[in-house]
Every structure is written in C-alpha cells, then in structure tokens.
Amino acid sequence: MTQAGNHFRRTLESGHFALTAELTPPRGADFATLDAAISTLGSVMTAVNITDGAGAQVRMSSLPAAIYVKQHGIEPIMQMTCRDRNRIALQGDLLGAAAFGIENVLVLTGDTPTNGSEKSAKGVFDFDSKSLVGMLDHLSSTGTTLSGNELSTRPDFFIGVADNPADPEDVWTPSALLAKQAAGACFVQSQYCYDIDLLGRYMSRLEDFGLTEKLYYMVGLGPLKSADAATRLRASLPGTIIPDGIIRRLEKARDPRHEGTLICAELIQQAREIKGIAGVHLMAPGMQREMIDAVKTANQA
C-alpha cells in the first residue's frame, strides 16, 4: 500500500522518474556535513541514501543520520548492512527507524572489516542480504518479530537491494535478483554503470524474466572528477562499469570536472529512455554541487 508520507515510494509507484543521492554520515558527533548536503540536495532529490559504515569505516550510524534528514524534510533511504548486527539488533534498529517514519531501507551485505580502518573488528553476518530482505518483509507482512512476538505497531518497509549490471550471456539468469525479489525486495539501486548500451541489454534481459514489472530499477551514476579518478574507481570498486571511451573523453577535456558533469547529465537523459529504468542513483562524495548541475542540465535537454 502506498504511503502518503513516503515521497520516494510514491514517486516510483506513480511512474515518475526518481533521483536519489548518496550521503555519508559524519565522522563525529555533529550534523554539520549533513546540514550542508541538505541545503544543496533537498530541492532536487527525491530521496537521499544514508550509508551504513561504508568501506568498513567508523562514522555515525545510519539510523540517527536518517532521522535527522527526515526531520529536515528530506526522504531518507536508510542503508543497513549484514556486517555489524545480529538479528536482535537488526530488528531493534528497524523498529526504531519505523517509529520515526523511516520506511525505505536498502539492504547490503557490507564491506568486510579487513577493508576498513578497524581491521581487527569481527564481522557478524548473522544474515546474508536475501535473508535480511526476508526479515524486513516478515516484520511488515506479519506484524511480528522473527520469533513470533506480536508488535504493537506494524511497520511498512519499502525494501531495496543492490545490483551490478553486466552484459548478459545467452544462458545468463538473474538468479540473485530473482531470489531477492521473491524475498520481498521492491526497488534496486545499482553500482556505477556508464555504459548505456550495456545497460539497455541488461534491462532487456531483466524484462525477459519479469523483473522490470516487479522491481523499480535505479541505475548508479555520478559526475566524475577526472580520467585518473574514473580509472581508480573502475579498478577499486567491484562491479563498476566505465567504458574506455568515457575515460578518453575526460583525458581530452580542458576542464575534466565540468566534462564529467556533462557526461553524467547525458547518461541521465539516456537512462530515462531505457524501458525498465525507474530512476537514477547518484554517487559522488564531495561533489554534491556537480550532482545538482548534472540533474539540472539533464532536465533542460
């Protein structure tokens, strides 16, 4: 059931193109960086994603950051990883989020602790991402905890999952995405994909399996700083797709940062034309102004 107060969900369910941006909570006990992001992104984005210990780095947890964003009039998508909490803590945090009207949750496995700054930390991984999706769906559909205890108020989560677009082979099946959808997923936010032709082929294959009718798919994009930055991103972040042609274009540009913003704007325009794409998820730490410029340029075309 569509919730009148959930702007992100209402936008997708009404068939309008959604725009989301990723925000990293502050490394500290204050909201100064969130305030700056809110003032920049609030008038343009449908919702903002609040990361949950991304890169296995210590930052403010996603729950209070999402509450703060919500209280300042922007729809949050609270990310939740399997890495740090067992099923007791996961359910507790989710019920706390629901009490503050936070319904959008993006489920992620989470980067392993050895990738971050606290390398001796132990990962929990009580659930994998599909099981966590199922838990969210269980809380919403039954109004009980996993153990069967009745909840005083039933939450209504709008559940998201991550995906990595790829050029599908003839025998390829989107088994992971099918399983997550069956477990209760409603929307998808993908890894960076700057190859629009590949994306079209990928979405066509998802359509063959009925997934474009069952999931709202948002492709990951973002303005790029430079050819070197794009090359590092492609090499360091699994699943990232940046064609060589994009990197050459950045190399030739007099102002690579401006060119990267134009590339993002062009891809937003082209993604709108692909059947099954419901929106764009923008990721670009420290480049919020360029995100806005890319969206405005795309909208003017």
Backbone bond lengths (Angstrom), bond angles and torsions (degrees), N, CA, C in turn:
res aa  C-N    CA-C-N  psi(-1)  N-CA   C-N-CA  omega(-1)  CA-C   N-CA-C  phi
1 M - - - 1.467 - - 1.521 108.89 -
2 T 1.316 116.14 130.20 1.460 120.33 179.47 1.516 110.58 -67.70
3 Q 1.310 115.90 133.33 1.452 120.94 178.76 1.527 109.27 -97.03
4 A 1.363 115.34 126.57 1.457 119.81 -175.80 1.521 111.68 -58.60
5 G 1.347 117.09 -31.04 1.445 119.70 -175.91 1.511 115.25 -87.56
6 N 1.311 117.95 -6.56 1.465 121.43 -176.80 1.524 109.26 -96.33
7 H 1.330 115.69 93.06 1.462 120.92 -174.00 1.523 111.75 -62.08
8 F 1.330 117.92 -40.04 1.458 121.63 -179.22 1.533 110.63 -63.19
9 R 1.296 116.75 -50.43 1.460 121.02 -179.41 1.526 111.54 -63.36
10 R 1.315 116.12 -43.23 1.459 120.91 -179.41 1.531 110.59 -62.87
11 T 1.324 117.36 -39.37 1.468 121.25 178.84 1.518 111.06 -61.53
12 L 1.330 116.60 -47.58 1.461 120.20 -179.17 1.521 111.74 -66.39
13 E 1.307 116.83 -45.17 1.464 119.90 -176.16 1.526 112.25 -69.05
14 S 1.321 117.34 -22.06 1.464 120.34 177.63 1.525 112.29 -87.97
15 G 1.345 116.54 -1.54 1.458 120.52 176.87 1.511 114.73 85.82
16 H 1.326 118.18 8.95 1.459 120.59 177.12 1.535 110.61 -85.27
17 F 1.321 115.30 149.36 1.460 121.79 -178.96 1.524 109.40 -72.15
18 A 1.323 117.00 125.92 1.460 121.85 -176.34 1.526 110.86 -99.63
19 L 1.327 115.43 149.70 1.459 122.67 176.44 1.520 108.46 -129.33
20 T 1.318 115.96 124.80 1.461 120.12 176.75 1.528 109.01 -126.59
21 A 1.321 115.19 154.73 1.463 121.47 178.55 1.514 108.93 -130.17
22 E 1.317 116.11 146.64 1.457 120.90 -178.59 1.530 110.42 -92.86
23 L 1.327 115.65 131.83 1.457 122.40 177.13 1.522 110.10 -120.95
24 T 1.309 115.82 138.28 1.461 122.11 175.65 1.522 108.97 -99.48
25 P 1.337 118.39 124.92 1.474 119.26 178.30 1.521 111.13 -59.65
26 P 1.325 116.44 159.18 1.469 120.06 -176.44 1.519 112.84 -68.20
27 R 1.325 114.96 153.42 1.462 120.96 170.86 1.526 106.76 -92.89
28 G 1.310 115.11 75.06 1.454 120.69 -176.59 1.508 110.51 162.01
29 A 1.328 115.99 174.83 1.466 121.78 -175.98 1.518 110.75 -99.69
30 D 1.334 116.35 52.49 1.456 120.89 175.98 1.520 107.77 -152.40
31 F 1.337 115.58 169.51 1.463 120.37 -174.17 1.529 112.65 -114.54
32 A 1.317 117.77 20.64 1.462 120.39 -173.88 1.530 111.89 -58.94
33 T 1.327 117.29 -45.12 1.467 118.57 -178.27 1.521 111.41 -68.29
34 L 1.333 116.98 -33.00 1.465 119.48 176.99 1.525 110.46 -68.64
35 D 1.324 116.82 -38.44 1.462 119.92 177.73 1.525 110.86 -58.27
36 A 1.323 115.92 -44.47 1.461 119.97 179.94 1.526 111.13 -62.68
37 A 1.339 116.47 -41.61 1.458 120.22 -179.86 1.519 111.52 -68.06
38 I 1.318 116.20 -40.59 1.462 120.40 -179.99 1.526 110.65 -60.08
39 S 1.331 116.65 -43.73 1.459 119.83 -178.51 1.523 111.87 -67.04
40 T 1.335 116.98 -27.77 1.466 120.65 -178.65 1.526 112.05 -85.43
41 L 1.322 117.06 -44.83 1.456 121.61 -169.43 1.523 114.54 -95.02
42 G 1.331 116.39 -19.90 1.454 120.18 -167.93 1.511 115.55 -57.44
43 S 1.326 118.41 -35.21 1.464 120.26 -175.07 1.524 113.36 -83.99
44 V 1.325 117.77 -7.38 1.465 120.49 -172.85 1.530 112.60 -116.28
45 M 1.322 117.76 -38.52 1.456 121.00 -172.36 1.526 112.33 -85.38
46 T 1.315 115.51 142.52 1.454 121.10 174.23 1.525 110.48 -68.00
47 A 1.317 116.07 -37.34 1.469 122.63 -179.64 1.513 108.34 -160.76
48 V 1.336 115.94 165.29 1.461 120.51 174.32 1.525 109.71 -124.59
49 N 1.319 115.27 140.24 1.465 122.06 175.64 1.520 109.78 -86.72
50 I 1.311 116.48 132.42 1.459 121.62 176.95 1.526 107.72 -106.93
51 T 1.324 117.12 114.92 1.459 120.27 -174.35 1.528 111.64 -72.22
52 D 1.330 114.94 157.50 1.468 122.43 -176.07 1.527 109.10 -121.01
53 G 1.329 116.26 86.73 1.457 120.03 179.29 1.513 112.77 61.60
54 A 1.332 116.53 41.06 1.468 120.48 -178.12 1.520 110.82 -57.98
55 G 1.324 115.85 140.71 1.451 120.93 -178.55 1.515 113.26 69.12
56 A 1.337 116.57 13.98 1.474 122.71 -176.57 1.526 111.06 56.57
57 Q 1.322 115.54 37.44 1.462 122.16 178.12 1.528 109.95 -103.28
58 V 1.316 116.48 149.22 1.457 121.30 -179.93 1.525 109.95 -80.15
59 R 1.316 115.75 118.64 1.450 123.20 173.48 1.523 108.31 -144.81
60 M 1.314 116.40 171.74 1.451 120.25 173.26 1.531 108.70 -52.56
61 S 1.310 117.58 141.34 1.461 119.88 -178.77 1.530 110.66 -68.10
62 S 1.317 115.02 159.83 1.461 120.47 -174.77 1.521 112.72 -67.60
63 L 1.344 118.49 -28.99 1.466 120.45 -174.96 1.533 112.69 -64.65
64 P 1.347 120.64 -55.96 1.466 117.88 179.77 1.523 112.72 -64.51
65 A 1.327 117.27 -33.75 1.467 119.38 178.11 1.528 110.48 -64.73
66 A 1.335 116.84 -40.71 1.465 120.59 178.29 1.532 110.98 -65.81
67 I 1.324 116.74 -40.04 1.468 120.50 176.99 1.533 110.00 -60.42
68 Y 1.308 116.12 -45.07 1.469 120.64 -178.77 1.530 110.91 -61.47
69 V 1.334 116.33 -45.45 1.467 120.81 179.24 1.527 110.01 -62.16
70 K 1.329 116.64 -43.64 1.463 121.34 179.60 1.528 110.54 -60.47
71 Q 1.310 116.56 -43.12 1.464 120.52 -178.74 1.530 112.65 -67.52
72 H 1.333 115.93 -16.36 1.459 120.27 178.34 1.532 112.09 -103.34
73 G 1.327 115.42 19.91 1.459 120.36 168.30 1.505 116.81 85.92
74 I 1.336 118.70 12.16 1.467 121.54 178.28 1.520 109.18 -115.30
75 E 1.317 116.14 134.66 1.459 120.82 -179.28 1.529 110.18 -71.29
76 P 1.325 118.84 120.79 1.464 120.19 178.21 1.529 112.53 -92.16
77 I 1.311 114.67 151.38 1.464 122.52 165.30 1.522 104.80 -116.06
78 M 1.294 116.29 108.58 1.460 120.70 -175.63 1.526 109.77 -84.64
79 Q 1.312 116.57 118.51 1.455 119.46 175.19 1.530 109.76 -78.45
80 M 1.319 115.65 144.70 1.457 120.47 178.81 1.520 108.76 -141.11
81 T 1.326 116.31 123.29 1.456 120.93 -178.54 1.522 111.27 -100.79
82 C 1.310 114.12 158.88 1.471 121.40 176.56 1.526 111.83 -83.08
83 R 1.317 117.07 -9.51 1.460 121.54 -170.01 1.523 113.82 -68.31
84 D 1.338 117.58 -40.73 1.466 120.08 -162.05 1.524 116.07 -104.27
85 R 1.326 119.33 -11.79 1.452 120.49 -171.35 1.525 111.01 -133.32
86 N 1.331 115.78 146.45 1.466 118.45 170.06 1.525 109.12 -86.79
87 R 1.317 117.13 -179.66 1.460 120.51 -172.81 1.536 112.93 -65.71
88 I 1.315 117.77 -24.64 1.465 120.15 176.43 1.524 109.77 -68.75
89 A 1.330 116.22 -50.61 1.463 120.77 -179.30 1.525 111.59 -66.36
90 L 1.327 117.25 -38.32 1.462 120.49 178.56 1.525 110.80 -60.02
91 Q 1.322 116.77 -48.14 1.468 119.86 -179.98 1.527 111.12 -64.48
92 G 1.326 116.91 -39.85 1.458 120.18 178.96 1.517 112.19 -62.13
93 D 1.341 117.15 -45.55 1.464 120.09 179.71 1.528 111.21 -66.43
94 L 1.305 117.22 -37.46 1.461 120.16 179.98 1.524 111.64 -66.71
95 L 1.312 116.74 -40.33 1.466 119.30 177.12 1.531 110.64 -66.40
96 G 1.328 116.69 -37.31 1.459 119.70 175.36 1.514 111.34 -62.71
97 A 1.341 116.92 -41.79 1.462 120.68 177.94 1.528 110.62 -61.90
98 A 1.324 116.22 -45.73 1.461 120.20 -178.88 1.522 111.54 -61.53
99 A 1.328 117.63 -34.89 1.465 121.48 179.40 1.523 111.51 -62.88
100 F 1.329 117.31 -25.92 1.462 121.62 178.31 1.531 111.62 -98.29
101 G 1.323 117.38 12.36 1.459 121.17 177.72 1.505 114.56 78.95
102 I 1.328 118.07 17.47 1.464 121.88 178.30 1.517 108.15 -91.20
103 E 1.327 116.47 111.68 1.458 121.69 -174.11 1.527 112.72 -112.48
104 N 1.334 117.67 -25.61 1.464 121.25 -177.23 1.523 109.52 -84.57
105 V 1.320 116.16 121.44 1.466 121.18 -179.07 1.519 108.65 -131.90
106 L 1.330 116.04 123.93 1.462 121.35 174.88 1.518 108.24 -99.45
107 V 1.318 115.84 118.63 1.461 122.39 -176.05 1.526 110.13 -90.36
108 L 1.335 116.05 129.83 1.455 122.40 179.66 1.524 110.03 -135.22
109 T 1.305 116.42 152.48 1.466 119.78 174.83 1.519 110.20 -68.00
110 G 1.325 117.42 -45.49 1.464 122.14 -179.07 1.513 111.61 101.65
111 D 1.318 115.51 141.19 1.464 120.78 177.58 1.522 110.04 -67.36
112 T 1.317 116.42 142.61 1.462 119.71 -179.58 1.524 110.53 -67.07
113 P 1.341 118.02 146.03 1.471 120.46 -176.66 1.524 114.11 -56.27
114 T 1.325 118.19 -31.02 1.463 120.23 -179.11 1.526 112.51 -65.44
115 N 1.333 117.21 -15.46 1.464 120.46 177.49 1.525 112.39 -81.98
116 G 1.322 117.19 -13.14 1.450 120.77 -174.25 1.511 113.52 -106.67
117 S 1.329 115.24 -161.56 1.464 120.96 -175.73 1.522 112.95 -86.93
118 E 1.334 117.83 -19.54 1.470 122.22 178.91 1.525 108.58 -103.45
119 K 1.319 116.06 71.69 1.459 120.66 -168.86 1.527 113.98 -69.22
120 S 1.319 117.70 -17.95 1.466 119.73 178.52 1.526 112.59 -88.53
121 A 1.347 117.20 -2.11 1.463 120.92 179.30 1.524 109.96 -64.95
122 K 1.315 116.19 149.35 1.456 121.64 179.14 1.526 109.59 -103.69
123 G 1.307 116.57 127.30 1.452 120.61 175.15 1.519 110.73 -73.34
124 V 1.334 116.35 145.68 1.467 120.34 -179.53 1.530 110.33 -88.74
125 F 1.331 116.37 -60.40 1.472 122.06 177.73 1.530 111.76 49.38
126 D 1.337 116.04 46.10 1.461 120.59 173.44 1.521 109.97 -62.72
127 F 1.322 116.55 -33.84 1.461 123.73 177.32 1.521 109.60 -122.26
128 D 1.334 116.03 154.86 1.459 120.34 162.70 1.521 107.05 -92.69
129 S 1.325 117.04 176.42 1.469 119.47 -172.46 1.527 111.58 -64.89
130 K 1.330 118.10 -38.41 1.470 119.27 179.35 1.526 110.95 -64.29
131 S 1.330 117.66 -40.05 1.463 120.83 179.22 1.521 111.42 -66.68
132 L 1.342 116.41 -36.33 1.465 119.45 178.22 1.531 110.44 -68.15
133 V 1.322 117.13 -37.86 1.469 119.96 173.37 1.524 109.82 -58.20
134 G 1.335 116.01 -45.09 1.453 120.08 179.40 1.516 112.85 -62.19
135 M 1.331 116.98 -35.54 1.456 120.15 178.17 1.524 111.21 -66.44
136 L 1.332 117.12 -44.24 1.462 120.90 176.69 1.523 110.86 -59.04
137 D 1.311 115.89 -43.92 1.457 119.99 179.16 1.527 110.75 -64.57
138 H 1.331 117.05 -38.26 1.463 121.34 179.25 1.532 110.82 -63.09
139 L 1.321 117.35 -45.82 1.464 120.34 179.50 1.528 110.73 -59.12
140 S 1.336 116.01 -41.22 1.459 120.56 -176.93 1.525 112.35 -74.44
141 S 1.311 117.06 -41.60 1.466 120.19 -171.93 1.521 113.61 -83.55
142 T 1.339 117.48 -28.99 1.456 119.91 -176.67 1.521 113.79 -105.79
143 G 1.332 116.77 -22.67 1.456 119.21 -175.53 1.512 113.13 68.51
144 T 1.337 115.89 24.60 1.462 121.19 177.45 1.521 109.66 -132.46
145 T 1.328 115.79 160.18 1.452 120.56 172.09 1.523 109.16 -71.67
146 L 1.319 116.42 172.33 1.464 119.25 178.52 1.523 112.08 -59.44
147 S 1.315 116.32 -32.22 1.468 119.90 -179.55 1.520 112.70 -82.44
148 G 1.344 117.36 -3.34 1.461 120.50 175.91 1.511 115.79 100.04
149 N 1.325 118.05 2.16 1.460 119.94 177.82 1.530 109.98 -73.58
150 E 1.333 115.45 133.31 1.455 120.29 -176.00 1.531 110.80 -72.52
151 L 1.323 115.68 137.87 1.457 121.92 177.34 1.524 109.66 -89.80
152 S 1.317 117.12 145.08 1.461 120.46 178.42 1.518 111.62 -68.49
153 T 1.330 116.83 -30.61 1.461 122.52 177.97 1.521 108.12 -137.53
154 R 1.313 116.76 131.58 1.465 120.33 -179.17 1.527 109.98 -84.40
155 P 1.325 118.56 124.70 1.473 120.21 175.78 1.525 110.71 -74.32
156 D 1.305 116.21 167.67 1.465 121.55 178.74 1.520 108.39 -136.21
157 F 1.327 116.18 77.50 1.459 120.63 -173.89 1.521 111.69 -79.14
158 F 1.323 114.76 142.52 1.462 123.72 172.54 1.519 105.12 -107.06
159 I 1.322 116.55 109.27 1.460 122.25 -161.38 1.523 110.97 -101.00
160 G 1.330 115.50 129.09 1.450 121.13 178.18 1.515 112.68 -117.89
161 V 1.325 115.91 156.97 1.460 122.53 178.58 1.524 108.85 -136.76
162 A 1.315 115.68 163.82 1.459 122.00 178.23 1.527 110.36 -96.44
163 D 1.335 115.21 159.88 1.470 120.31 -179.55 1.521 108.72 -154.95
164 N 1.319 116.13 152.46 1.462 123.07 175.67 1.526 109.12 -116.31
165 P 1.345 118.56 105.04 1.467 119.27 176.06 1.532 110.69 -58.98
166 A 1.305 115.66 148.81 1.467 121.24 178.73 1.515 108.42 -152.30
167 D 1.320 116.15 158.98 1.463 120.38 177.89 1.531 107.69 -75.55
168 P 1.328 118.44 110.19 1.469 119.88 -171.43 1.525 112.94 -73.52
169 E 1.314 116.10 133.00 1.457 121.13 172.54 1.526 109.20 -77.74
170 D 1.323 116.50 168.73 1.462 120.84 -175.14 1.522 112.55 -59.02
171 V 1.324 116.84 -35.54 1.468 119.93 -175.34 1.527 112.08 -99.80
172 W 1.335 117.07 8.87 1.457 120.42 -175.49 1.517 111.73 -70.85
173 T 1.319 115.52 141.01 1.468 123.01 176.30 1.523 108.92 -127.98
174 P 1.314 119.31 134.18 1.470 121.34 179.01 1.529 110.97 -79.06
175 S 1.323 115.49 61.59 1.462 120.29 -171.30 1.531 112.79 -62.13
176 A 1.335 117.31 -41.69 1.467 119.55 -178.32 1.531 110.86 -65.44
177 L 1.324 116.84 -43.19 1.458 120.40 -179.54 1.528 111.19 -68.92
178 L 1.321 117.01 -37.84 1.462 120.55 176.15 1.528 110.80 -60.61
179 A 1.347 116.12 -42.38 1.465 120.18 -179.18 1.526 111.24 -66.49
180 K 1.331 117.23 -40.37 1.459 120.17 179.60 1.530 111.27 -68.22
181 Q 1.327 116.46 -37.61 1.459 118.81 177.37 1.524 110.26 -65.34
182 A 1.317 116.69 -42.54 1.461 120.23 178.76 1.520 111.82 -62.94
183 A 1.345 116.67 -29.97 1.467 120.69 -179.56 1.523 112.24 -77.98
184 G 1.355 117.37 -15.55 1.454 119.25 176.94 1.513 116.14 132.87
185 A 1.339 118.66 3.39 1.464 120.53 -179.61 1.525 111.00 -65.27
186 C 1.329 115.29 144.83 1.461 122.11 -178.87 1.527 113.01 -116.51
187 F 1.325 117.30 -31.95 1.455 119.87 -179.47 1.521 109.81 -140.08
188 V 1.326 114.86 162.87 1.465 123.05 -177.58 1.517 108.63 -129.15
189 Q 1.331 116.19 138.74 1.454 121.28 168.17 1.521 107.24 -124.05
190 S 1.322 115.87 123.76 1.462 119.92 -169.97 1.523 112.37 -94.87
191 Q 1.320 114.09 166.05 1.453 122.07 169.41 1.532 108.26 -67.40
192 Y 1.357 115.71 166.50 1.464 120.09 178.80 1.531 110.87 -52.83
193 C 1.344 116.01 131.46 1.468 120.45 173.92 1.525 108.42 -141.83
194 Y 1.346 116.27 104.91 1.457 122.15 -178.71 1.533 111.96 -100.53
195 D 1.317 117.86 9.19 1.468 122.41 178.51 1.521 107.79 -103.85
196 I 1.328 116.73 97.88 1.460 120.62 -172.29 1.520 111.90 -70.56
197 D 1.348 117.22 -31.15 1.465 119.59 178.32 1.525 110.39 -68.90
198 L 1.320 116.47 -44.72 1.465 120.44 176.21 1.527 110.16 -59.73
199 L 1.325 116.40 -42.49 1.461 119.90 -179.65 1.523 111.05 -60.92
200 G 1.320 116.94 -40.42 1.457 120.05 177.81 1.516 112.20 -61.99
201 R 1.329 116.26 -42.21 1.473 119.17 178.51 1.529 110.96 -66.01
202 Y 1.308 115.62 -39.55 1.469 120.30 -179.70 1.524 110.82 -64.51
203 M 1.324 116.96 -45.85 1.456 119.86 -179.74 1.525 111.30 -65.48
204 S 1.322 117.35 -34.06 1.462 120.39 176.80 1.526 110.61 -62.43
205 R 1.328 116.52 -39.12 1.465 119.48 178.23 1.533 111.42 -69.63
206 L 1.327 117.19 -38.95 1.468 119.08 175.39 1.525 110.45 -61.70
207 E 1.328 116.05 -36.49 1.463 119.71 177.37 1.527 111.00 -62.82
208 D 1.327 116.47 -38.02 1.465 120.13 178.44 1.523 112.09 -58.08
209 F 1.332 116.44 -30.24 1.462 121.10 -178.99 1.534 112.34 -97.60
210 G 1.329 117.09 8.62 1.450 121.49 176.69 1.510 115.18 77.70
211 L 1.340 117.69 8.82 1.459 119.59 -174.31 1.523 113.24 -76.63
212 T 1.327 117.88 -27.45 1.453 118.85 179.78 1.527 111.61 -71.28
213 E 1.321 117.33 -16.23 1.463 121.30 175.27 1.518 111.72 -88.53
214 K 1.334 116.42 -17.31 1.462 120.52 -173.78 1.521 114.02 -109.60
215 L 1.339 116.74 -17.85 1.458 121.54 -177.06 1.524 109.55 -130.01
216 Y 1.316 116.75 139.41 1.460 121.76 171.11 1.524 107.43 -86.52
217 Y 1.335 116.00 114.60 1.465 120.73 -172.28 1.526 110.10 -101.65
218 M 1.331 116.02 123.42 1.456 122.66 178.34 1.526 109.03 -116.56
219 V 1.315 116.32 123.75 1.458 120.60 -176.19 1.527 110.10 -87.81
220 G 1.325 116.11 141.32 1.453 122.18 179.31 1.519 112.53 -82.77
221 L 1.320 116.25 126.00 1.458 123.13 177.13 1.533 108.39 -140.31
222 G 1.309 115.63 -176.32 1.459 120.46 176.05 1.514 110.44 169.32
223 P 1.326 118.05 151.59 1.467 120.50 174.66 1.528 110.19 -65.57
224 L 1.317 116.07 143.99 1.461 122.30 -178.91 1.528 109.79 -108.24
225 K 1.346 116.95 139.95 1.467 121.15 -176.99 1.521 112.75 -75.79
226 S 1.334 115.29 -40.70 1.462 119.54 -171.72 1.518 108.92 -167.05
227 A 1.330 115.16 171.28 1.460 119.75 176.41 1.531 110.79 -63.78
228 D 1.338 116.57 -41.00 1.471 119.62 179.29 1.521 111.17 -63.04
229 A 1.334 116.34 -42.29 1.461 119.97 179.46 1.528 110.72 -64.02
230 A 1.324 117.21 -40.48 1.461 121.01 178.92 1.528 110.86 -65.68
231 T 1.316 116.81 -39.83 1.460 120.84 178.88 1.518 111.20 -64.84
232 R 1.343 116.29 -42.86 1.472 119.86 177.88 1.519 111.45 -65.16
233 L 1.308 116.59 -40.55 1.459 120.77 179.38 1.520 110.68 -61.27
234 R 1.311 115.92 -45.47 1.469 120.58 -179.85 1.520 112.01 -63.30
235 A 1.327 116.10 -36.55 1.462 120.20 -176.98 1.526 112.92 -79.25
236 S 1.333 116.59 -29.77 1.468 118.93 -170.79 1.520 114.74 -100.24
237 L 1.316 117.73 -20.42 1.460 120.45 -174.54 1.524 109.48 -111.91
238 P 1.330 117.28 105.27 1.476 120.65 -176.53 1.531 111.88 -55.64
239 G 1.315 115.11 137.98 1.457 120.64 177.93 1.510 114.70 90.85
240 T 1.341 117.47 -9.58 1.465 120.77 -179.58 1.528 110.39 -71.61
241 I 1.331 115.78 133.31 1.465 121.32 179.50 1.523 108.92 -120.05
242 I 1.319 116.50 109.86 1.464 123.26 175.51 1.524 107.33 -131.45
243 P 1.317 119.69 108.10 1.463 121.63 -178.51 1.530 112.02 -63.09
244 D 1.320 115.12 154.12 1.463 120.42 178.12 1.528 111.51 -57.98
245 G 1.347 116.52 -33.66 1.461 120.23 -179.55 1.519 112.96 -61.42
246 I 1.320 117.13 -35.27 1.466 121.07 177.05 1.534 109.79 -66.14
247 I 1.319 116.17 -43.11 1.462 120.38 -179.13 1.534 110.86 -66.07
248 R 1.338 117.06 -40.78 1.473 119.95 177.61 1.526 110.68 -63.08
249 R 1.308 116.67 -38.88 1.468 120.19 178.41 1.525 111.10 -62.10
250 L 1.316 117.26 -40.00 1.459 121.39 177.17 1.529 111.10 -67.72
251 E 1.332 116.43 -37.02 1.471 120.61 179.00 1.524 111.43 -62.93
252 K 1.323 117.17 -36.96 1.463 121.85 -175.85 1.526 112.99 -83.22
253 A 1.314 117.25 -14.57 1.465 120.92 -173.06 1.524 111.76 -73.04
254 R 1.339 117.05 140.11 1.468 121.39 174.51 1.531 110.46 -68.17
255 D 1.324 115.42 -35.57 1.472 121.39 179.23 1.526 107.27 -125.54
256 P 1.341 118.18 86.77 1.467 120.77 -174.26 1.530 113.31 -58.30
257 R 1.325 117.24 -36.44 1.465 119.69 -178.85 1.534 110.77 -64.31
258 H 1.319 116.38 -42.55 1.467 120.28 176.93 1.523 110.44 -66.18
259 E 1.329 116.12 -40.85 1.465 120.34 179.67 1.530 110.45 -63.45
260 G 1.336 116.29 -39.77 1.461 119.98 178.11 1.515 112.32 -62.70
261 T 1.328 116.38 -34.21 1.465 120.54 176.49 1.524 110.67 -68.91
262 L 1.344 116.68 -41.24 1.468 120.60 177.82 1.524 111.27 -64.08
263 I 1.319 116.91 -39.94 1.467 120.62 177.79 1.521 110.28 -60.55
264 C 1.318 116.06 -44.46 1.462 120.60 178.90 1.522 110.55 -61.16
265 A 1.336 117.08 -43.90 1.464 120.98 179.66 1.526 111.20 -61.55
266 E 1.323 116.79 -43.02 1.462 120.45 179.50 1.524 111.36 -62.88
267 L 1.326 116.47 -40.55 1.457 119.96 -179.06 1.527 111.90 -71.08
268 I 1.321 117.54 -33.44 1.467 119.88 173.75 1.528 109.48 -60.42
269 Q 1.330 116.33 -46.09 1.466 120.42 178.23 1.527 111.04 -58.66
270 Q 1.328 116.54 -46.71 1.466 120.48 -176.76 1.526 111.89 -69.28
271 A 1.330 116.62 -35.52 1.469 119.45 178.95 1.521 111.12 -63.53
272 R 1.329 116.95 -33.71 1.465 120.70 178.95 1.528 112.00 -59.60
273 E 1.328 116.13 -25.95 1.459 120.57 -176.08 1.527 113.09 -88.56
274 I 1.297 118.10 -6.51 1.467 121.14 -178.15 1.521 109.69 -88.07
275 K 1.295 115.76 125.03 1.463 120.79 179.84 1.527 110.15 -61.18
276 G 1.301 116.23 129.91 1.457 120.92 178.87 1.509 114.92 99.11
277 I 1.343 118.04 -14.29 1.465 120.72 176.97 1.527 108.40 -84.49
278 A 1.328 115.84 119.49 1.461 121.33 -176.14 1.518 112.72 -97.60
279 G 1.335 116.86 -11.47 1.452 119.41 -178.22 1.509 111.56 174.54
280 V 1.314 115.20 -176.22 1.464 122.61 -179.26 1.520 108.62 -127.80
281 H 1.340 115.07 136.51 1.461 121.54 174.85 1.520 107.90 -108.57
282 L 1.333 116.92 117.64 1.459 122.04 -174.63 1.524 110.86 -98.13
283 M 1.324 114.48 129.73 1.465 121.78 179.85 1.522 107.83 -129.06
284 A 1.329 116.68 119.50 1.468 121.02 179.53 1.521 108.70 -167.63
285 P 1.323 117.79 83.29 1.471 120.34 -178.70 1.523 112.11 -55.29
286 G 1.327 115.56 130.34 1.460 120.43 178.08 1.507 115.08 76.51
287 M 1.337 117.60 6.19 1.465 120.82 -178.34 1.527 110.83 -125.93
288 Q 1.299 115.89 44.24 1.461 119.70 -177.72 1.521 112.17 -66.34
289 R 1.324 116.98 -37.67 1.462 119.51 177.54 1.519 110.98 -63.08
290 E 1.330 116.83 -40.41 1.470 120.17 177.73 1.530 111.02 -66.36
291 M 1.329 117.43 -35.07 1.476 119.72 174.80 1.528 110.21 -56.95
292 I 1.323 115.41 -49.39 1.460 120.55 -178.61 1.529 110.51 -62.27
293 D 1.333 116.67 -43.25 1.469 120.24 179.69 1.527 111.11 -61.88
294 A 1.331 116.56 -39.29 1.463 120.07 179.25 1.523 110.97 -64.37
295 V 1.329 116.28 -43.37 1.465 120.35 179.56 1.529 110.36 -64.69
296 K 1.314 117.94 -44.94 1.467 121.06 -179.12 1.524 111.05 -64.12
297 T 1.327 117.04 -40.17 1.457 120.67 178.01 1.524 110.92 -64.31
298 A 1.322 115.72 -42.77 1.475 120.23 178.53 1.525 110.96 -62.50
299 N 1.322 116.50 -39.07 1.458 120.26 -177.80 1.524 112.66 -71.76
300 Q 1.322 116.51 -24.51 1.461 120.61 -178.78 1.528 112.09 -81.20
301 A 1.316 117.13 -17.45 1.477 120.48 -175.17 1.527 110.63 -73.88
